[in-house]
Amino acid sequence: MSDGSQVSHKLLQRLAEKRAAEEAAKQQEQQDLTKWAEFVPDIEIDSPGLSRAEIALDEFMKLIPITEAYQRWGGQSAVSPGKKEVKVRCPNPQHTDKDPSFVMNTEKNVFNCFKCGGGDIYDIAAWHKGFPVPGYKDQAYFRDLKDSIAADYGMQIDRSLGGSETLYKAEVSPETPVQEKPSQSGTNVLYTPEGAGHAEENADLDPPRHHESIDWRHILPQNTFMRAYMEAVATDTCPEEYHFWLGLLGLGMAVGRNVTLKERSPVKPNLYVCLTGPSGTGKSRAKSNMLKLLRDNIPYKKDDYIATGARILADASSGEIVVRMLQHDMLDVNGKPTGQYSPVRLLLETEELADIITKSGRQGNSLKGVMSRLYDGHETIESNSMANALTAIMPFGSAITTTQNKSIRDLFSKKDDNSGFLNRWIFATGVPKNQLHIDRTTLDLTRAGGLIRLIHNDAENSYSIDWEQLADEMWKDAFDKEIVPRKNSVDTSILERLDLTMKKIFLLLAINKRDKLITVETVKEGMLIFPYLLESYGIVEQQIAATEIGDDQDFVLRTIERLNKQGKSVTANAVYKAAKHRIPDVGTVKKILQNFVEMHMIQDFKKPAGPSGGRPTTVYMIS
Ligand SMILES: [Zn+2]
């Protein structure tokens, strides 16, 4: 049995290497963005035909090397440069490729996968972004895919209402996030088994702190969409909670505003979900599964008279664009615009939450305000741009994004009023599944797809879901017991959100069962999710508290980082020793550390007592 300090020294080394690699990747990404942006032809078009902007975009995309596409969109392996043929693990989220079977030909700029067949950069991007492969080349999809690829390179085709299009280089923000880089095993790198030789060392460590989980097998009845979806995606390595929240979000997209919960102000079934976790937990994969399900089963079609499909908008850059996309051009029988608009079910998809905040920070940008109103389910939303005043009527929208734990801290530490916006999000965290237990290599979403189409059809005519009297009483009672007592300790706006989000959950659980009433059973099921949700809001709450004493917290964090780097054991006492001049007692240090652990910003490990006895201690490391 090796002693604890050696273990943590090893881990620290690995952590340091991992962070250096991440840093290098980040810099590379910045360089790449600049490099590729240079190829964008400066082209301004105001003619009605869409083609020139799109052609310019196509020209640009031809220049993206296949290996670059692989690394950017869901690459599973490192790519060594300079080879004609590069063999790596397949990036298709539905192909669990343990032994590399995906070969890229860098001269022809194409790939071939032993299992999935051949393709080009578009296929790689389409898998990653949840477009159907094959099938994405159908006209409407293909354009959406190209738009999304363009956005990844900081470009955008702007559509005016008159139909003219302009391709322009969006300002590349210095905070453009790093793409999620998977770790070698798809699980937290600290717990990667390294073969028998290291088994003992790993046995010394406690598993990572298990936060609240969602026991979906007890919550979701058989023969429902959610059950079928969760069973289908159980074969991948993503935390189940990611899929759970995305499943509920998908249900909301299927019904839109047509199904509401009867309240003084009717509750809409939309959700904002932020998948949260370190790199390699499968955030992008979980997200693309849901996007694919929606695109395959309830697609938005431009030529529908009334649009009831899910319209997916990637990387919205302003409130104005969101408002514009919330309106569907109603066409007449000849396919000509009638000049009238019908509401759209919009899904806003952004790679990194910080991006929304950054864009909103630019002068005159109404993105955050528009998204807040969209979440709250207002009857109308106006973009407050002076030049181009637009109003969306009866809008419906959900949002998906992801973030790394580290970024959450940065978001909240900005002296900007983000808290009111951030507490509309559910921060979904969870423990990745163990790959060893997975035997199937493909995900089959056929059954879940059929069930969500059924629900989509159910909602063709709008209806509202009411409470059974007993259920109503049960929820009011739970509210008084569970939520009200917390009123003294937290910001009251969070309580209101918690109340609203729980009602959304009851509504969605009822929709899933195709019930027309919130039953006692549904309230019980919803209450099983409550502790998880509370923890999610706890992240927000603690972060807000953290900003108030931010400097001390920052100091503590920097101290842990520094000691980690030096390979020293970080105990509460060691931190206190460094922070003595500013933090009054070790108890305060411990409280700060505990908060960080709960926010998953650092991890704690129990270090056993040494050979000479003494008490076991707790050591901390940056997540
Ligand atoms: Zn494959």
Boltz pocket constraint, residues with backbone or C-beta under 6 A from the ligand:
constraints:
  - pocket:
      binder: B
      contacts: [[A, 90], [A, 91], [A, 92], [A, 95], [A, 97], [A, 101], [A, 102], [A, 113], [A, 114], [A, 115], [A, 116], [A, 117]]
      max_distance: 6.0
